[in-house]
Amino acid sequence: MPLGNLYQQIEQLSAEIVTLISEDTFENVSDKLALRLSLMKQLSEAVLLEGDDKAKNELREFLTKCQRDDDQQVEQLLAERTKVLADSQKQSKIKHAVNAYQQFSGN
């Protein structure tokens, strides 16, 4: 497979992953990340076999950009997780308060 196609497929998968995360559709993220990683490995192997310094530098820059983008997605997911945990704790406190009122009122 030509290198350009691999770069394009990886970028497309990255964009799809960002969209899934922004839409809170997390079910398919793992599968897409696994596929993207597989394509990245293919790309790396192809570039290393080629032995071209220019191609290696392009690969390094591309992977660095992917890592920066991934770091942003991880930050977004961590923030979302913190929010969900806080909501869960709030729900638990509300449940305890309701139970206390029900015990007090005899219901």
N, C-alpha and C positions, 0 to 999 in steps of 0.2 A: 504494500500500500504506500503510495507517495506520502512524503513527509507533510506536505501541505494539507492533505486530507486528514491526517492524524491531528494536526494542530487545530483544524477547523472542527473536527468532531469533539475534541476536548473542550474547546471554547463553547460549543453548543451545549454540551452536557453541563458545563459550569454555569451557563446562563439558565438552564432548566432548573438546576439545583437552587440557585438564588431565587427564582420565581416560586418554587415549591416552598421554600422557607418563608418568603414574604407572604405567601398565602396560607401559612400555617398548615400545609399539607405535607407532613413529615414522613408519611408511610413509605414513599418511594425514594426518599433521599439516600438511604443506605445503598440501595441497588444502583442508583445512578453514580454514587461515589465509587462503588466497586468497579463499575464499568469504566469510569474515567481513569481510575488508578491503573486498570489493565491497559488502557490505551496509552497512558503516560509511560508505562514500562515498555510497551512496544516502540514508542517514539524514542525513548532513551536508548534502547538497544539498537535501533536503526541508525541513530545519529552516531553512536559510538562505533558501530561497524563501518560507517562511512569514513570516519577519521578526519573529517574536515573541521578545522579550527573555527571557521565562521559558523558552521552549523552547530558546533558545540556551544559557542557563545550565545547564539540565538536560543538554543535549548535552555541554557542556564538562565537567561533573562526571562524566558517564558515561564519556566518553573518557579522562579522567584516571584513573578507577578501572580501566578496561581496561588502561591503560598500567602502572599499579602492579602489577596481576595479571600482565601479560606480563613485567614485570621479574623477578618471582618465578619464573616459568617459565624464563626465560633463565638465571637463577642456578642453578636445578636442573639444567638441561641442561648448563651449563658444568661443574658439579660432576661430572655423569655422564661427560662427555667426559674430564675430568681422570683420573677413575678408570679409564676404558677405556684411555687412553694409558699410565697406570702399569702396568696389567695387561699391555698389549702389550710394554712395555719389560721387564717381569719375564719374560714368556714368551721373549723374545729372549735374555735372559741365561741362562735355563735351557737353551735350545737350544744356545747356545755352550758351556755347561758339559758338556752331554751329548756334544757333538761332541768336546770335549777328552778326555773319559774314553774315548770310543770310539777315538780316535787313540792314546791311551796304551796301551789294552789290546789294540790291534791288530784290533779288530772292524770 
